Amino acid sequence: MDGYAAPDFANIEEYLDSQLKKSLLRFITCGSVDDGKSTLIGRLLYESKMIFDDQLASLKNESKKFGTQGEEIDFALLVDGLAAEREQGITIDVAYRFFATERRKYIVADTPGHEQYTRNMATGASTADLAIVMIDARKGVLTQTRRHSFIVSLLGIRNVVLCINKMDLVGYDRDVFDKIEADYRAFAADFGFENIQAIPVSALAGDNIVDHSENTPWYDGPPLIEYLDTVEIASDVKDQPFRMPVQWVNRPNLDFRGFAGQILSGSLKPGDGVRALPSGKSSKVARIVTMGGDLDEAVEGQSVTLTLEDEIDVSRGDVLCADKQPAEVSDQFQATMLWMSDSAMLPGRSYVMKIGARECQMQVTEQRYRIDVNTRAHEAAKTLDLNEIGIVNIALDRDVAFDAYQDNRRMGGFIVIDRMTNETVGLGLINFALRRASNIHRQSMDIGKELRASMKGQKPVMLWFTGLSGAGKSTVANLVEKRLAAMGKHTYTLDGDNVRHGLNNDLGFTDADRVENIRRVGEVAKLMLDAGLIVLVSFISPFRAERRIVRQMVEDGEFWEVFVDVPLDVAESRDVKGLYKKARAGEIKNFTGIDSPYEAPTDPEIHIDADRLSPEAAADVVIARLEQAGLIGS
């Protein structure tokens, strides 16, 4: 096939002008492993004359070394650039490529088919307008086909091209094509796709890529490039209200203060009313400033700096909205979440949520259910593992402006970041704000922590004893409380075993239950701190993240981490309850130090070498450190 002939332009300006007038379509290729996604994109680049002579020569050489087609060109190598991809013949990372035809420009994302890299597929789909779902004609609809299609629908893509590939390997059998198309349409019937165009292709041989193939006379639909050139993609933001997250407050001098960002939806003119969220303050646009001069109107997709008629407080992460059609504001949501980390999502654990230009602390307060990607059944689950999709309730540490994802994809999507590793571990789509977020407010009380503490003649502090089972936490905490009581201090001790008999008797010992165990105890300890008490908390609390959450609940200096440190073998030798013995025998699952990890504190306020010190000496160390810090009288 000769493909498209390169157009003849008199000069470079004429050529560039013609490119600017073309519409842009972003699409992804997705599907299962080895369905031919990279080969298809390579073929599209080749047919659209987007390969230079030196690249073609290099491709021919690399095809002989890495390819799977003998002496023929392996088009997949145009896209699979990583060494590991070429060695294994799979796509690992998302590869973005640009090509153009006479009618349209394209940005295509080649996404991985391997289940391990589903997170990369979701990344590519998040900005796409159309999805090409590849299916190997020999294999039909597979689990990964279903998973990718489900993610495509969740991310708001409404146009799908079903490329049933490798038709040459099934003798261009129409019955095979018809059965696969019927199976897919039945599966995707509830996904909300507006258009599904099924095309029989051979990406390797070029059948139905540019021209109709003689091998499929029974197919009367358009070839792939013709369909891509003519498909109408309705903008989901063109007619929506104005939205612009503030990425930077531009303050070059005393006479200029502008708010820079990219317009996500709608349009704006000088004089239009805008509202800053979450503060709710309103003003009018004075100027729309760009490098090329002021604009009379700005539209979706443009990056601009806005100046306002009034001096209102606007910071990075705030959202400027149409004054009469503002976004919603809340700090609690129901969301659909795709988990993308090998470490499970744990309700109660603190993560970072990034929505627009705003970052905030986030907790999953409830895992409502998990969605089976094959049957779409709702399954009970306390956590989400790698590549699993679920419906969750989340709570933030501050209000954020948002639109539901189904109404505005760019205002309702967010990513989840692990606070320790800075790794992106999940993506979420906001469904709606929880009602209690807008109708529950903190009640102001006249009697506060300071007055309660002064009545007791002490400073409230939380002593958090952590360490392995058998380290001596409860013994030391008990001795410390006796010393404090003898000094006339008002105290209370929360012990792990005691609390599990009441408040936390519904929790087990999985990682998720341990996180919730510490969250509840942290909230109770905070209330006791507010009562002006010195509260002692004796819990294994194996995860640093959860101990850090409790520290952040209270004011600076009120949380003291006391690490009661003994080697595992010493703790095991003190096994008065016989727990280690049972754990070694497999009778107790998820036992800290045996088959569940303990993350030792890295910088505790008090470090007790409980292997060397007696409990009485350890208690002396704690009391001495509190006296030294001025928290208790000598």
Disulfide bonds with the S-S distance in Angstrom:
none
